[in-house]
Amino acid sequence: MPAKKADTPTIMSQLSDQELLNARARLPQHVVHRSFVAETVVLNLRTGKYHGLNPTAGRMLDALEAAPTVGAAVPELAGEYGLERERIQSDLLTLTRGLLERGLIVTADDDAA
């Protein structure tokens, strides 16, 4: 049986929307970030690459870190931005998949977290 790679970004980014909404997102130890007025800078210490997030994406990243699951961040963000939950959910899923593909976050099933 091959070794389990729960934190592999390419595998985790292929989760269905529902699986991703039920997963917990977190920053791995090799990723740091800092928020500024105009952007949030996220640095992958393994690759040396940094990524700039606009203020909305930076706020979504903070919500992902604080929430027990990706889906649990949706109501808070919808209320904060005054937008429909479906719109926030779609945008949050897109951001989450992008962060996963770049190795800036990893996910774990809610039961395993």
Backbone bond lengths (Angstrom), bond angles and torsions (degrees), N, CA, C in turn:
res aa  C-N    CA-C-N  psi(-1)  N-CA   C-N-CA  omega(-1)  CA-C   N-CA-C  phi
1 M - - - 1.451 - - 1.529 108.68 -
2 P 1.357 118.12 129.75 1.458 120.30 -178.30 1.525 111.12 -68.12
3 A 1.320 115.53 155.23 1.468 120.90 178.72 1.522 110.25 -63.36
4 K 1.315 115.52 141.16 1.467 121.07 179.21 1.519 109.23 -75.32
5 K 1.326 116.47 133.16 1.457 121.43 179.53 1.523 109.03 -121.08
6 A 1.322 117.05 70.97 1.460 121.99 -175.40 1.513 113.02 -64.04
7 D 1.322 118.09 -26.56 1.453 120.22 -177.03 1.527 112.88 -101.21
8 T 1.320 118.09 16.49 1.448 120.80 -179.88 1.523 109.58 -76.48
9 P 1.341 118.64 115.10 1.454 121.69 -175.49 1.521 113.67 -57.88
10 T 1.332 119.34 -39.76 1.447 119.79 -176.47 1.523 111.47 -67.12
11 I 1.312 117.57 -33.14 1.460 120.81 177.57 1.519 110.03 -74.83
12 M 1.320 116.65 -47.30 1.454 120.85 -175.80 1.522 112.30 -66.28
13 S 1.326 118.87 -29.89 1.453 120.20 -179.14 1.522 111.40 -74.81
14 Q 1.346 117.47 -8.75 1.453 121.13 178.77 1.527 112.26 -93.45
15 L 1.310 117.74 7.14 1.459 121.19 176.61 1.524 110.10 -64.08
16 S 1.317 116.01 150.87 1.463 119.66 173.59 1.522 108.49 -67.47
17 D 1.323 116.82 164.32 1.462 120.21 178.29 1.523 110.82 -55.72
18 Q 1.330 116.91 -45.79 1.457 120.24 -177.05 1.526 111.44 -65.32
19 E 1.333 117.37 -41.35 1.464 120.37 177.61 1.529 110.63 -62.57
20 L 1.319 116.26 -40.77 1.461 120.09 180.00 1.523 110.93 -67.85
21 L 1.328 117.91 -39.75 1.467 121.31 178.17 1.528 111.49 -63.57
22 N 1.325 117.47 -30.15 1.464 121.91 -179.65 1.528 113.16 -88.90
23 A 1.318 117.35 -4.25 1.460 121.73 -178.95 1.527 110.79 -90.82
24 R 1.310 114.35 156.74 1.463 120.95 175.10 1.523 108.09 -95.21
25 A 1.318 117.18 130.50 1.463 121.79 177.69 1.520 108.87 -103.15
26 R 1.328 115.37 139.69 1.458 119.06 177.59 1.523 109.15 -149.90
27 L 1.317 114.95 158.74 1.456 120.22 175.29 1.522 108.15 -84.25
28 P 1.327 117.49 130.61 1.468 118.86 175.88 1.533 109.59 -71.35
29 Q 1.319 116.77 166.58 1.465 121.25 -177.20 1.522 113.46 -61.33
30 H 1.316 117.37 -25.73 1.466 120.02 -177.38 1.533 113.06 -87.77
31 V 1.332 117.25 11.23 1.464 121.43 178.74 1.527 109.30 -123.87
32 V 1.320 115.45 131.01 1.461 121.50 176.49 1.527 108.38 -125.98
33 H 1.332 115.12 156.28 1.464 117.88 177.56 1.518 110.44 -147.17
34 R 1.311 113.34 157.77 1.456 120.30 177.63 1.520 108.13 -146.07
35 S 1.333 115.27 134.61 1.461 120.83 -179.79 1.523 110.85 -96.28
36 F 1.307 114.90 136.94 1.451 123.27 174.08 1.518 107.32 -122.43
37 V 1.311 118.10 176.41 1.459 121.23 -178.04 1.532 111.36 -60.17
38 A 1.312 117.47 -46.95 1.461 121.11 -173.58 1.525 114.56 -91.84
39 E 1.343 118.01 -16.94 1.455 119.46 -178.82 1.522 111.12 -165.33
40 T 1.324 114.19 166.17 1.457 121.84 170.46 1.518 106.63 -110.99
41 V 1.319 116.86 129.68 1.454 121.82 179.11 1.524 107.80 -101.46
42 V 1.330 115.60 127.09 1.459 122.18 179.33 1.525 107.45 -117.44
43 L 1.334 116.50 125.81 1.455 121.80 -176.41 1.522 110.23 -117.51
44 N 1.320 115.63 126.23 1.462 122.07 173.21 1.527 106.46 -92.67
45 L 1.320 116.74 108.58 1.461 121.53 -176.10 1.528 112.63 -67.96
46 R 1.318 118.13 -24.11 1.470 120.78 178.84 1.518 111.68 -72.26
47 T 1.329 116.20 -40.61 1.465 119.91 -176.76 1.520 112.45 -96.67
48 G 1.326 116.89 -19.20 1.458 120.53 -176.00 1.515 113.26 78.46
49 K 1.316 116.98 4.30 1.467 120.91 -179.74 1.517 110.51 -88.89
50 Y 1.330 114.96 139.96 1.452 118.51 173.76 1.520 108.76 -116.41
51 H 1.305 114.58 154.24 1.451 122.02 -175.91 1.524 108.14 -131.42
52 G 1.304 116.60 138.36 1.454 121.26 177.62 1.518 110.67 -102.92
53 L 1.319 116.21 129.33 1.464 121.85 176.93 1.526 108.70 -110.60
54 N 1.320 116.90 138.84 1.458 118.88 175.95 1.529 108.86 -68.18
55 P 1.336 118.42 167.97 1.470 119.84 -175.53 1.530 114.31 -55.85
56 T 1.314 117.85 -36.58 1.467 120.15 179.84 1.524 110.51 -67.88
57 A 1.318 117.76 -45.48 1.467 120.87 178.30 1.528 110.57 -65.13
58 G 1.325 117.22 -36.57 1.460 120.62 176.39 1.517 111.57 -62.86
59 R 1.323 116.36 -41.15 1.470 120.48 177.58 1.524 110.41 -65.79
60 M 1.333 116.95 -39.21 1.465 120.66 177.57 1.528 110.67 -63.47
61 L 1.325 117.33 -39.33 1.462 120.73 177.39 1.526 110.33 -61.90
62 D 1.331 117.28 -43.69 1.466 120.42 176.93 1.529 111.09 -60.01
63 A 1.342 116.27 -41.93 1.469 120.74 179.70 1.523 110.91 -65.64
64 L 1.334 117.28 -39.12 1.470 120.78 177.56 1.522 111.14 -61.85
65 E 1.325 116.49 -41.11 1.471 120.60 179.53 1.518 112.05 -64.37
66 A 1.329 116.69 -37.69 1.463 120.98 -175.09 1.527 113.26 -82.91
67 A 1.317 117.57 -27.20 1.463 121.38 -173.79 1.526 111.74 -81.62
68 P 1.325 117.11 148.69 1.465 119.91 177.63 1.533 113.15 -69.22
69 T 1.337 116.73 -25.52 1.462 122.11 176.17 1.525 108.31 -143.84
70 V 1.313 116.16 163.76 1.468 120.70 176.89 1.524 109.56 -58.82
71 G 1.321 117.16 -46.34 1.458 121.30 -178.76 1.516 113.75 -62.47
72 A 1.327 117.06 -30.94 1.460 120.49 -179.44 1.523 112.10 -68.29
73 A 1.314 118.52 -18.69 1.465 121.83 178.44 1.530 111.79 -78.24
74 V 1.317 117.46 -19.62 1.461 121.50 -173.71 1.532 113.26 -61.82
75 P 1.345 120.70 -52.62 1.469 119.52 -177.17 1.534 113.60 -58.60
76 E 1.328 116.47 -41.50 1.470 120.25 179.30 1.527 110.89 -61.65
77 L 1.331 116.57 -46.93 1.463 120.61 -179.15 1.523 111.55 -67.21
78 A 1.328 117.39 -38.45 1.471 120.87 178.67 1.523 110.22 -61.98
79 G 1.326 116.37 -43.26 1.456 120.01 178.13 1.514 112.46 -66.41
80 E 1.311 115.89 -40.62 1.462 121.15 -179.01 1.528 112.20 -64.88
81 Y 1.332 116.06 -40.96 1.463 120.45 -177.11 1.527 113.69 -95.77
82 G 1.329 117.39 -6.69 1.454 120.58 179.08 1.519 113.55 65.37
83 L 1.321 115.91 34.62 1.466 121.32 179.89 1.520 109.84 -117.58
84 E 1.334 114.88 162.14 1.463 119.82 178.30 1.526 110.53 -64.55
85 R 1.324 115.29 145.26 1.469 120.26 -179.38 1.525 111.58 -58.52
86 E 1.323 117.64 -37.25 1.462 120.68 -178.70 1.528 110.74 -61.77
87 R 1.321 117.14 -39.88 1.473 121.51 179.25 1.525 110.18 -66.65
88 I 1.337 116.53 -47.09 1.462 120.49 178.81 1.524 110.51 -61.89
89 Q 1.331 116.77 -43.43 1.461 120.39 -179.62 1.518 111.02 -60.41
90 S 1.321 117.22 -44.43 1.462 121.56 179.13 1.529 110.98 -61.85
91 D 1.328 116.70 -46.74 1.464 120.82 179.92 1.530 111.25 -65.43
92 L 1.334 116.79 -39.85 1.458 120.86 -179.72 1.529 111.07 -66.99
93 L 1.323 117.44 -40.07 1.465 120.51 176.87 1.527 111.08 -63.45
94 T 1.322 116.83 -41.19 1.466 120.75 178.66 1.524 110.69 -62.83
95 L 1.333 116.52 -46.28 1.467 120.45 178.10 1.526 111.15 -62.55
96 T 1.324 116.71 -45.69 1.462 121.17 -178.35 1.522 110.91 -59.89
97 R 1.318 117.23 -44.13 1.469 120.48 179.16 1.537 110.56 -63.50
98 G 1.321 117.39 -40.39 1.457 120.90 178.49 1.522 112.03 -64.08
99 L 1.322 116.37 -41.88 1.468 120.68 178.31 1.525 110.89 -66.35
100 L 1.332 116.78 -39.37 1.469 121.08 177.24 1.528 110.98 -62.53
101 E 1.326 116.53 -45.54 1.461 121.01 -178.24 1.522 111.62 -62.16
102 R 1.319 117.38 -30.03 1.462 121.80 -179.69 1.531 112.52 -91.06
103 G 1.335 116.49 -0.17 1.457 120.51 179.23 1.524 113.45 72.86
104 L 1.335 116.95 22.39 1.457 120.72 -177.66 1.522 112.79 -90.77
105 I 1.327 117.32 -18.49 1.458 122.44 171.61 1.517 107.84 -138.58
106 V 1.307 115.45 161.26 1.460 122.36 172.39 1.526 106.49 -129.28
107 T 1.322 116.11 162.06 1.451 120.41 179.18 1.512 110.21 -123.97
108 A 1.317 114.32 156.60 1.465 121.88 175.77 1.518 106.49 -141.04
109 D 1.309 117.47 143.88 1.463 120.22 175.81 1.507 108.78 -57.70
110 D 1.323 117.02 146.96 1.463 121.86 -178.09 1.528 111.36 -56.29
111 D 1.323 117.50 -37.52 1.462 120.96 -179.24 1.532 111.60 -68.68
112 A 1.315 116.93 -30.75 1.462 120.96 -177.22 1.528 112.45 -86.77
113 A 1.322 117.31 -14.02 1.471 120.72 -175.16 1.500 111.99 -74.84
